[in-house]
Amino acid sequence: MKTLLSLSLLLAAAAAQACPCGCVRAPADTLGLRELQADGRFVLDFRQDTIDQDERALGALSHIVAHHRIQTLTLETSGAGITWGLSLPYVRREITAVSSGATQTLEGLGDVTLGARKSFGDFTVLTGLKLPTGADDDQLLVKRRYLQLGTGSTDFLLGLRYGGDVEAAGGSWFAQIQGQVAVASDDRFTPGSAVGLTVGYSQPLPGGLSLILQAAVVRQFRDDNTQYLVDPGYGEDFESSTRVVSLTPGLAWQVGEMTSFQAFLSDPRSVRNYARKDDGGVINPIHASRVLSVGLTHRF
């Protein structure tokens, strides 16, 4: 069986940077199942990430509870030995300020990603461009820039993946490193660059099942956020410059030759915030959240 997993941060729309809640998008991927057998064929991948956020910075008055639902539809095809992809995320956020009990719902298209990948032997090079299609100027109940539907930036992504089979066990493994950097952005906000490293293993089981385990570390550098200069309600920017280490177990079920179902649970095991206050102190780590990711992949 071909490799069932890799970290395709590229085609997960914002995968190499902190997701909108201080956690990291689940490093759950169906890249192996999306390999096209011939030019002109298509793969459709649908995924929903569910994130429940409960964030309180110790010593601060701000306490928010938010529920995020991110549905991502990815369509891929191939030509000239290159696989081309279009990833469309639809985002819904329900945000509550605990102190007042007020609630706000944001819903709409997120930032679209165009991607391409090409294999060179056992290596695969991934590139992508994240476009500023999501709204980034909504009036927010909770003044935190990362809660917008989009970043307002155009980002370039570049990654390298290597993997192989474990013949003795019948499984497969991979390792991938990927970076993301904004190449165009708003005057008041530029998301911090990020780099991520993921390793994973897939073990086939009876009945078309495969057990999957991934481990990832993502380092996001601090946003360039001067929104507070035009709206004092934003205050200092401490929602970036983090390192998150996560473990993501998952299960894939292959139904016939064309369809696969997957479920993953990303658990942040270590979160560190590097943003420093003006007095030199380090703010408390952003509260990461578990991410439940379920998906369907179909080739046709």
N, C-alpha and C positions, 0 to 999 in steps of 0.2 A: 504494500500500500504506500502511496506517495505521502510525502510529508503533509500532515494535516494542519500545521500551525506555523506561524512566524509572527513577528510583531510588525504588521504593516501599518506603522504609525502614519505613514503617508496617506492612506486612503480612509483614515478614520476622522478626517476633517480637522481635528485639532489635537491629534494624538500625541504629539511630542511636546506639548506644553500643558501646564496645569489646567484642569477643566474648571468650569465655573462653579466652584464650591470649595476650592482649596485642595481638592483631591486630584488624582490622575485618572484619566479615562482608562477603563479596563483594557489591559493589553491583550485583548481577545481578538483572534484573527482567523480567517478561513482561507488564507492565501493559497495553501496547498490544494484545497478543494476547488479553488477558482482557476487553476491552471487550465489553459485552453489547449485543446488537442490540435487545432488547425486554425489558420487565419480565417476570419469571417465568422467565427463562432462567438457566442455571447455567454456571459455569466451575470446573473442577477443575485445580489446579496442584500438582505434586509436585516437590520439589527436594531434592537431597542435597549438602551442603557437606562437603568433606573437608579437614581442617586437621591438618598435622603440625607439632608444636611442639617446638622445642629451645631452651630458655631458660636462660641462665646470666647472672646479674648479676655483672659483673666485681668482684672483691674480696670476693665473698660465697661462702659454702660451698654455698648452695642451687643445685642444678642439677637440672632436671627435664626429662624427655622425655614428651610426651603426644601421643596420637592422638585426634582428635575427629571424630565422624561425626554430623552434624545433618541429620535427615530432616524436612522441613517439608511438611505437607499443607495446602493452602489451598483453601477452598470459598467461592465468591462467588455472589451472586444480586442482583437489582435490583428495586426497587419505588419508586414515587413519584419517579422520576428520580434516585434515590440507589443506589449500588452498596454492598452490605453484604458483609462478609467475615469469615470465621473461620479463623484460622491455628493449626495444631496441630504443634508441633515435638517430635520424639523424639530424645533426645540420648544418645550413648554416648561415654564417655571412658575411655581406658586411660592411666593416669598412672604413671610410673616415677620414683622418686627415685634418681638416678644413684649417689650416694654409698653407698647401702645395697643397691641392686639390687631393692628391694621394689617391687611393682606393685599397683595398685588399679584396679578397673573400676567405673565408675558408669554406670548406664543407667536411663532412664525418661523420662516426659513432662517437657518443659520448660515455659516460661511461655507460656500461650496468649494470643493477641491477637485482640481484636474490633476491626474497622475499618469505616470508611465513607468514601466519596469522592463528590464531586459536581462536575460541570463547570459553569463559567460562561464560555461562549465558549471562548477558547483557554486559559483557566486552569482548573486542577483543584485543589480544596481537599481535603486528606486529614486525617482525624482517626482516632484509635485509642485503645484502652485495653489495656495489657498487664497481665495478671492473674498473681498469685503462685501458679500451679499447680504449678510445679516444686519438687522437694524442695530445701530450703535449710539443712537441719540434719544432713546426713550427716557421719559421722566421717571426716575426710579424712586420708589418708596424708601428703599435702603440705599444710601449713596455709596455704592461700591461698583466701580467701573467694570469689574469682571462679571457682573450679573447681566450685562447687556446680551442680546442675542448674538451679536457679532463683535469682533475686535476692532473693526474699522480699518484693518491693515491687510496688505497683500504680503503673503509669506512664501518664501522658497523653502522647499524640503529636499533633503538629500540623505539617502541611506544605503547601507551595504549589508547584505545578508548572506550567510553561509550555512549550509545544512547537509545532512547526510542520513543514511540508514544505519541502524544497529542490527546487523544481520542475526546475531545470536538471540536477541530478544524479539526480533521482528518489528521493532519500533523505529522511530525516527527522531532527530533532534535538529535544532537550529540555534544560531546566534545572530543577532542583528544590532547594529548601531545606527542611529538616525539623528539628524539635527534639523532644527527649524529656526529661521531668522526672518524678521520682517524687513522687506525691501522698500515698502511704501506704507505710510501710516498717517493718522491724524496729527495735527499740530500739538494737541494736548495729551495724546496717549499713543505710546508704542509698546506693544507687548514684548516682554523680555525674550531673548533667544533661549533655546532649550536644546538639550542633548539627552538621548535615552539609550540605554543598553538593556537588551532582553535576551534571555536564553530560555529554551523550552524543550520539552520532550513529549512525544505522543506514543502511547502503547495501545495497539489494537486489542480488542476484547471480542468474545463471541457475540454473534447477533448483529454485526455491523457497528458495534460501539467502539469508541476509542477514548481512553482516559488521557487527559491532557494536563500538564502542569507547566506553568510559566513563572519566572521570577524576573522582575524588572526594577531598574533604578533610573529615575528621571531627575535631571538637574535643570531647573528653570531659573534663569537669571532675572534680576529685578526689572519690573516694568519702568518705562520712562513716563511717569504719570504726573502731570501738572494740572489736572482738572480742578484741584482745589483753588487755583489762582482765579478762576472765573466762578466757582461755586464753593464757598467755604465749607459747605456741608460734607464735602468729600474728605476733609482732613488729610492726615498723612497716609501715604500708600504703604501698607504692610501686607498686601495680599499676594505678594510674589516673592521671588528669590528663595526658592525652596528646593529641598532634595527629598524625594519620596521613594521609599523602597516598598515594593508590593509583591505579594504572592497571589497567583491566579490559577486555581484549579478549575478544570472544565471537563465537559463530557460532550462528545460528538456522536451523532447517530446517522450513519449512512443508509439511506433508503433507496435501493436500486443503484444505478450508476450515475444518476443525474442530480439527486437531491440529498441534502444533508441538513440536519438540525443540530444546533449547538446551544449550550448554556455554560456561562462562566460566572464566577464570583471573585471579584478583585478585592483583596483585603490589604489595606495599607499597614505595614508592620513597623515602619519608622518614618517619621516626618520631622524635618528640621527646617526652620526658617532662618535665613541669613540676613534679613533686613534689619538695619540698626537704627535706633532712634537718634535724635540730635544729641542726646546726652551720652551716646555711646552704648547704651543698653540694647539688648536684643529682645524683641517682642516675643511673646509666647508662640509656639508653633501653630500654624494654621491647622484647624481640626479636619483631618481627612475623613472621608466616608467610604464605606463599602459601596461597590458598584456591581449591580446584577445586570448581566448582559445576556440576552437571548437572541438567537438569530436563525435565519433560514438562507441556504445557498442553493441555487438551482442553475444548472448548465443547460443551454439549448442552442 
